[in-house]
Amino acid sequence: MIYPNNFEDKIGFNQVIEKLKHNCLSSLGQKRVDSIKMQTRYDLIKVYIDQVAELKYLLETTDDFPEDNFY
């Protein structure tokens, strides 16, 4: 499917990216956020969702997981 050039603005994707950049602890993190692009491939979206679910599970179930000061 072809999306219009301003689709990311219309759905607020760019605002999310800016908020992520604002919360980065280093310039390396900001560069990583700059490389994030909207994804339309289902198989990749599924992988990313699974990764987030795994991290969420670790944060919720592990008391000694280092959850701060990621650089």
C-alpha positions in Angstrom: 0.0 0.0 0.0 1.3 3.5 -0.8 0.9 6.1 1.9 0.9 9.9 1.4 4.1 11.8 2.1 2.6 13.4 5.3 1.1 10.1 6.7 3.6 10.0 9.6 2.6 13.5 10.6 -1.1 12.7 10.4 -0.9 9.7 12.7 1.5 11.4 15.2 4.5 9.2 14.5 6.9 12.2 14.3 5.7 13.4 17.7 6.5 10.0 19.2 10.0 10.1 17.7 10.6 13.6 19.1 9.5 12.4 22.6 11.8 9.4 22.4 14.7 11.7 21.4 14.0 14.0 24.3 14.2 11.1 26.8 17.5 9.7 25.4 20.5 9.8 27.8 23.1 10.2 25.1 23.7 11.4 21.6 24.1 7.8 20.5 20.6 7.1 21.6 19.3 10.1 19.7 21.1 8.9 16.6 19.4 5.5 17.1 16.0 7.1 17.4 16.7 9.1 14.2 17.1 5.8 12.4 13.7 4.6 13.4 11.3 4.5 10.4 7.7 3.6 10.2 7.3 0.0 9.4 4.5 -1.5 7.2 5.8 -5.1 7.0 3.7 -7.4 9.2 6.5 -9.9 9.8 8.9 -7.2 11.1 6.2 -5.5 13.2 5.5 -8.9 14.8 9.1 -9.3 15.7 9.3 -5.8 17.3 6.1 -6.4 19.3 7.5 -9.7 20.6 10.7 -8.0 21.6 8.8 -5.3 23.5 6.6 -7.9 25.2 9.8 -9.8 26.3 11.3 -6.7 27.8 8.1 -5.8 29.5 7.9 -9.3 31.0 11.5 -9.0 32.3 10.8 -5.6 33.8 7.6 -6.8 35.5 8.9 -10.1 36.8 12.6 -9.6 37.6 13.5 -7.7 40.7 17.2 -7.2 39.9 16.9 -6.4 36.2 18.9 -3.2 35.4 16.1 -0.9 34.2 17.8 2.5 34.3 20.8 4.3 32.9 20.7 2.7 29.5 23.3 4.4 27.3 
